[in-house]
């Protein structure tokens, strides 16, 4: 059966951190300077689909990666670290049971597709590496839990370890030099707080100016604010965020989400030379969220920004009226609104004209989504 093709497919989600990962204590093993916590978003709206195949008939071709229809570099140190670890685990199974086919020796062909813009600050590498690791683990029939696999995915992209779970996920930064305690765990499943929603304002779908990898190392090396963030800010935020999720306390969740985003971007601007991921449109989105909360007389919306200008606004489904209504009233003609979004227009909060015009002129796409599940095996094979 030299020409037999073995295959497995999986989808994996995007996650958006509410307590940010920024900075490495070990670049080779991708060990973070701090713990982080994220919300996994629904794969109906944002997902990577990956098919992993291997066959003796691929001999002489080497490993191949096709991303969104184009050949992609598979020789990078991070990708290779993941493949090496997965192969070693399969080889151990084959050694234990010599009757197993020798998949660990066969070249891999990996085909992957995103249903959202790649490298636009939408956590594409997180979903990508989570799908790659999960698909190959399924192909190799590895008896690995999501937490075990998170140790591998982390070496590809730090935040990928969190995309191996659904719901609310913590990446414990760990203290060991070997990184074996730097892994992801589920804080709560999606079903614990299912009415959490996210409205993403895609400000720019182009590649970012400063990549996360180089940006975070500049911050670690040069920012004085960052030292305080690591020592005091993040540990306090992690404790408060886990309590807010446990108690389904949106006001507590929102306060930490916004403060942590502000802290992260302050450290970026305190980097030498400074890094600015947010732009005028991003700042207008912050003002819009503040206006929505002021009109409600309580906190019903929370903004957060990753290493890019896109605004992610978290809110509970029961507060869709003022949150969705406000942004829809400005951006009704923008792609991405789901059916029924216009029905909230009557609950829109009036915004300052300068804020409205910045948002209207600067947002190219809307993504309406919510909390969702972790990787799912798929019968849809790309190869």
Beta strands, then each sheet from edge to edge (+ up, - down):
strand 1: 6-13
strand 2: 15-19
strand 3: 24-26
strand 4: 31-32
strand 5: 36-40
strand 6: 47-54
strand 7: 64-67
strand 8: 70-72
strand 9: 108-114
strand 10: 168-172
strand 11: 183-188
strand 12: 196-202
strand 13: 301-304
strand 14: 311-316
strand 15: 365-370
strand 16: 376-378
sheet 1: 8+ 7- 9- 6+ 1- 16+
sheet 2: 2+ 5- 10+ 11-
sheet 3: 3+ 4-
sheet 4: 13+ 14- 12+ 15-
end
